[in-house]
Amino acid sequence: MAKDGQVFKTLLLVLLLFVVVEVMLQFRAQLKFGNSIFTSALASDEAATSLFVHQDGYKVLASNINFSGSSISVQSNELGLRSAPIAAKSDNATRVIVLGASSTFGAYARTNSETFPSILQRYNSELILDVINAGIPGNDINNQYKLYEQLLTGLSEDVLILYSGLSNDISRLCRTKTAKKNYSLPQLQAPKWLLTVDLLLKNSTSLRYIPYKYAPLPDLTPYLQQYEAQVQQILILAQHRGVKQILLAENLRSFRPEQPLDLQQELANSALYYTPCLSVAQFSQVFNSYNKVLSGISTNYTNVHYVSLSKDVPGGRRYFVDSVHFSAEGEHAMAKTLAHKLSQLEQLQP
C-alpha cells in the first residue's frame, strides 16, 4: 500500500511539473509572439480564438487583425494577408503578387515591413513597385493555387512571383499508407496547442532521427508530376489574367551539400522534424528535384523565368533561422536578388 502511495505521489508530482512547464511556455509564447492558449481562453467570440481562417481549399489570416509580442508583430489586411491594405492600382506602379507559404509570409520577420516582399517594394529604385505578400504558413502548392484563383482576383497584377517553399509538399513523402518497420523513438500524440510536447519532440529530433536506418528514397515521380501540374495551373491562370512576367523562384534550404555533415545535420533539424522519413542527403535531393521541375517549366514560356537564388542567399545561420525560414539578412538577400531580376525584364521598364 505504501508503495502504491509513493507511485501516486510521483505521478502527481510529474503531472504538476508538466502543468507548471506548460503554463510557463504558454506565457512565454504570449509575450514573444502575442498568441497562446490564453488568447483563445480570453477571446470574446469564437472567431477571435484563431489567427487563421480556413477557406475552400486554403487558409488565410483573419482579416484586419494585429497581434504582437516581443519577437514578432503581424498585421493582416482586408484579405487576410500579411500585407498592407490593397488600394486601387496606380498607373505608374508595377503590381507584384508574391505567392507562397511560411517563408514568404516571413515566419521570423519581426514586422510586416521586414518580410522580403515588403523589402522588395522598397528595394528597386528603377521601378515603382506595389508588392502584395500572399504567403500563408501551411499552404502547399495546391492551397496556393486555390488562394490565387479564389482570393486574389481583380488585382491587375503585372508580375507573379512564386516561392512555394516546398516544406508542406515534401512532408507528403512521409505519409505512407503501408506500415513500415520503424526504428525511431515513438512519437507522442497530444493536442497541438500543448507546447511542452512540441518542445520535447523538436529537441529530441537527433534521438528520433537514425540516419543509418533509413529506407531508400521514395519514388518521387507521382509527387513531382502533381507539383508540376499544380504549378502549371497557376501559370495558366496568370496568363489568362494578362500577367506580364512570372518568376519561379528556386526553393532554398539552409543546409547544403558543401557544408560539413554535422553542420548539415544541425541545420536540418527542423526539416527532419516534419519529414522524419528522409535523411539529410535525401532531403537535399528532393529539393533539387522539385527545383528542376520549376526550371523545366520555365523553358516552355517566353514570360516565365526561373530565378536561381542559392549563390545570392547562401546556406547557414547567417541567412536562415532554421532549415528553411529566413533570418533578417536572408529576407534582405531575397529582396535584393528578386529586385535585380525584375530590373532586367524589358516589359517592366518605365
Secondary structure, DSSP 8 states (H G I E B T S, - for coil): -HHHHHHHHHHHHHHHHHHHHHHHHHHHHHHHHS-SHHHHHH-SSGGGG-SEEE-SS-EEE-TT-EEE-SS-EEE--TTS-SS-------TT-EEEEEEESHHHHTTT-SSGGGSHHHHHHHH-SSS-EEEEEEE-TT--HHHHHHHHHHTS-S---SEEEEE--SHHHHGGGG--SS-----S-------TT-HHHHHHHHTTHHHH--GGG-------HHHHHHHHHHHHHHHHHHHHTT-SEEEEE----S--TTS-HHHHHHHTHHHHHH-TTS-HHHHHHHHHHHHHHHHHHHTT-SSEEEE--TTTS-SSTTTBSSSS-B-HHHHHHHHHHHHHHHHT-GGG--
